[in-house]
Amino acid sequence: MNDALAQAAAWINRPANALGRFLLAPIAYLPGWLSATIVAGVTGVLLLVAYKYTSNQRAIKRARAGIKANLLALKLFKDSPLVAMRAQGAILGGAARLLVLSIVPMLVMAVPVILVLAQLSLWYQARPLDVGEEALLTVRLRADDTKPISAVQLRPTDAVKVLIGPVRVESERAVCWTIRAAQDGNHRLTLIVGDQPVEKELCIGGGPMRLSSQRPGWRWSDILLYPAERPLDASSPIDSIEIAYPATSSWTSGTDWWVIYWILASMIAAFALRAPLNIHI
């Protein structure tokens, strides 16, 4: 099952990466708060339109009308316990119908939302290394592979200087290096496992850059979460390659905070435009 899901995730990432590179390229030239706001507003409107065409708008409209009618009855007949109880029950029933009616559009939008968040994480979750800045490079071997971790080597490159390592952690099947960035640009580190070369992207430079913190192994969840680089083959002895990029500090586009801001800003945009677009949610 994992092989089929991993292959499907790898196929889905191809068009998602192509669109992400093109549509999100302006992020590199805009302030973080502005790009995060624009992206959240646009995706909020697109999801709103998708909700319209994947939901039963007539049924939602009727359910909302019923809730409003029973709220009015609750206000007008507040001195009648029986009428008030019936109205309250009808309100709860209407809310339950609205919840059921939202299940299908939510399921339809789940995959696009995951893909959008994965693409945005490449820009907002971390920042590139500055020249002279240090980071930890970690290679993890598969637990079921027989190759010794001593077989993992990092090929020398002018892009980085190795300060510490390789440090081998047998219990975790991991090999670590502390590296220092030496040259601006997009680079490729080459790791040798036995006689097999494996590459990992490395981003060095000021300003926002589309970067991949991890090259994933052959697991569908990791492939969706880290879409920028081609996943390692199922036959590869390496489970994952990770660079611990520095976190960014911002309430709107900083590490982890960008997700919260995206959710809030996209919801505000959707609720603000639902009436002009005549969409019932």
N, C-alpha and C positions, 0 to 999 in steps of 0.2 A: 504493500500500500504506500509506504514512504517513497519508493522509487517513482511510482506514478504521480504522486502529488508533487514531488520534487521536480520532475520533468515538466509538469504543468506550470509550476511556479516559475521555472526558468524560461519557458516559452512566453508567459505573461509579462515577465520583466523586460523582454526585448522591446516591444512597442512602448511600454511604460517608460523605459529609459530614453528611447528616442524622443518621445513627446516631452519628457521631463527636461532633457538637455535643452530643447528648443524653447519651450514655453517659460521655463524658470530661469533662463539665462540672464534676464535683466536684474535678478537678485544680486548679481556680482557688482552692479553699479549703483544700487540704491541703498539708502540707510536701512538698517535692519527693521526698525519700527514701521517704516513706510512699506517695504516689500512684504512684511508679514501681514500688514493690514490689507493691502491690495489683494494678496493671495487669499486671505480668509474671506474677504468680501466676495470675490469672484466665485470661489468654490461654494460659498454659502448659497449664492443665487443659483448656480448650476445644480446643486443638490436639491434646492427647492423646486426647480423645474422638473428634475428627475422624479421627485416625490409626486408631482402632479400627474405625470403620465404613467406612473406605476401603482397608483392608489385609486380606490373607488371614490372619486370626489363627490358624487351624488349621495352615497351612503354616509360619508363624513359630514356633508352639509346637513343631512336629515338628523344625524346623531347630535350635532351641535345645536340645531334648532330645538330638538327635544330637551336638551339640557337647559337652554335659555328659558323655554316655556315652563319647565318645572322649577327653575329658580324664581321666576315671576310668581308662580303659584305658591311657592314657599313663603314669599314676601306678603302676598295678598291674603293668604289664609293661615297666617301664623297662629291665630287663635284656635284653629282646629287641629288637634293632635293627629287625627286620622289622615287628614289631607296632607299635613306636614310630613308624616312618616312615608306616605305613598310617594310624595315628591322627592324626598331624600333617596328612597329606593330607586326611583326612576333616574335620578341624577347619577347614582353609582352605576346603574346599568348602562347609561349612556357613556360614562367614562370608560367602562369596560369594553363597550363596542368600539370606541375610538382606539383603544389600545390594540384590540384584535385587528382592526382595519389598518393599523400602521405596521403590522408585522411584515407583510409582503414587501412594501417599499423599503423597509429597513434592511431586509435580507438582500434585496436586489442591490442596494447601495453599499453593502458591507465591503465587497471586494474593491470597488473603485475608491472608497474611503481609505482602505488599507494601503492601496497603491499610491494614493496621493500623499498620505502621511509618510510612507517610506521614501518617496522622492524628496519631500520637504526636509526630512531628517538629514539628508545628504548635505544640505545647506546650513541648517540651523543647530543641529545637535552638537557640533564641535567646530572648532576653527583650525585652520592650518598651522603648522609649526612656523615660528619665526626663525630666521637664520640665527644660529647660536643656541636655540632652545632644545631641550632634551625631551625624549619620549621613550616609552617602553615598547619594544617589539616582542610579541609573543607568538610562538608557533606551537600548536598543539597537535600531537599525533593521535591517530585513532587508537582507541583502547584495544581493539582486536587485531591491530597490525603487529607483525613480528619484528619490524625494523627497530634497532636500538636508537635511542634519542641522540646518541653520539654521532649518528649518521647525518644529522641536520647541520648544515653550514650556511653562513651568510656570505655571499660573494661580495668582495670589496667594491665600493663605488665612491665616486667623488661627491655624490649628493649628501652623504652622511659620514660621520666619523663614529666608530664604535668606541664607547667609553668603558663599558662593562659587558662581559659576556664572551662566549655563550655560557649562561648559567642554566644547568640542566636540573629539572625537578622530576625525578623518576616517578614519584607517587602520582603526579598529574600528567605524565607523558608530555611535558612541556619544556621548551627551550626559550630562554629570554635573553634579549640584548638591551642595554641602555644605549641609545643612539643620540647623536647631536646633529641637528640640521646644518648643512654647510652651503647649499645653493638653492636659490629661489627656483620655483617651477614645479611642474608635474613630473615626477620621476617614477621609475619602476625598480623596486628592490628584487633581487633574485636570490632565492634560497635553493640550496642543493640538498636533496634527500637521497642519499646513495649516489646515483648518477643521474637522477631525475631533477631538472630545473623547474621551479615553481615561482611565479612572479606575484608581487603585491604592489599596488599603487601607493605612492607617497606624495603628499602635497605640502609644499613649503612656500611661504610668501604671505605678505600682508593683505588684508581685505578678505571678503567672503569668497570662498571657493567651494566647488562641488567636490566633496571628498568622501572616501570610503574608509571607515574605521576598521572594517573587518571583511576579509574575503571568506565567505561561508563555505562550510562543507556541504555534503549532499543530504541536507535536511530541508524540507519544504518551508518550515517556519523561519529558519535562518535565511533562506534564499529570498523570502518576501521582505524580511526586516532589513537585509543588507543587499540591495538590488544592484549596486553600481558595478560590481565586478562579476565576471563569470564564476559560478560556483565551482569548487573543486570536484573532480569526478568521483563517482562512487568507489572507483578502484584506487584513488589516491591514498597514500599513507598519511597524508596531512588532514586533520579534522578541521582546522581553521587557522587563519593568520590574522593577527590583530595588532593595530597600532593605537596606543592610548593618546589620542590627540587632546589638546587642552580644551577645557570647557569654556563656553562664552557666558558672559554675565549681562543679562538684559531681561526685563520683565516681559518683553514682547517677542524677542527672537533669540533668547538665551537658551542654554542647555536645559532641556525638559520643560522650561516655562513656555516655549513656543507652542507646545501641544495645547496647553491650557488656553493660551491666547487665541490660537486658531479655533478651538471649539467655541469660545465665547464670542469672538468677533464674527464667525460664520453664522452662529445662531442669531445674533443681533441683525445681521444683514438679511437673513431669511425672514425673520419676523417683521422687519421693517417693510419688506417688499411683498409680503404675502397678500395684502389687500390690493395694492395696485395691480398685481398680476392675477388677481382673482383665484388664489389657490387656498384651499381649505386644509388645515393641518390639525 
